[in-house]
C-alpha cells in the first residue's frame, strides 16, 4: 500500500514524464536536409528505382546451440517481408517479398512471410547448414545466405519435450 506522500511523488513523476513525452512528440524529429546522404524517400509513394534487395542473417547464438536450439534472426534491406504473392504483387512499391528456407540441402524448402526469427529444433548433433533465400512475390530468389553451425554432442535430435 502506497502512503499518500509516495502516491503524490509518483503522480508528479508520471505527469512530468508525460509532459516531456508530449513536448517531444509535438516537436517532431529535426528536419532532414534534402539529399542528405543515407536517407531514402519515405516508403509511402512509388519509387522510380529501388536499390537491390539484400538479406542479412545473424549467426545463431552459441548458448542456444548448446541447448540444441537454432534461432536465426534476419532482416531484409530494400524489401518488406509480407504474405503477398503472385505476379501482380511485383508492381508494389516499395518492393515486397518473403523468404525460402532449406535445412541441410533437403530437396524441399518452406516459405515464410512473418519477418520473425527462424526457430529450428530437434536437429541431430553435428554440423548443419540453413540456406535462406530472399524471394519476390513470384518466388524468384533475389539474394540468399547460408548459415553453418554445429549442434554439440548430447543436444538436439530425437523426441519432443
Buried (B, 14 or more C-beta within 10 A) or exposed (E): EEEEEEEEEEEEEEEEEEEEEEEEEEEEEEEEEEEEEEEEEEEEEEEEEBEEBBBEBEEBBEEBBEEBBBBBEBEBEBBBBBEBBEEEBBEBEBBBBBBBBBBEEEEEBEEBBEBEEBEBBBBEBEEBEBBBBBBBBEBEBBBBBEBEBEBEEEBBEEEEE
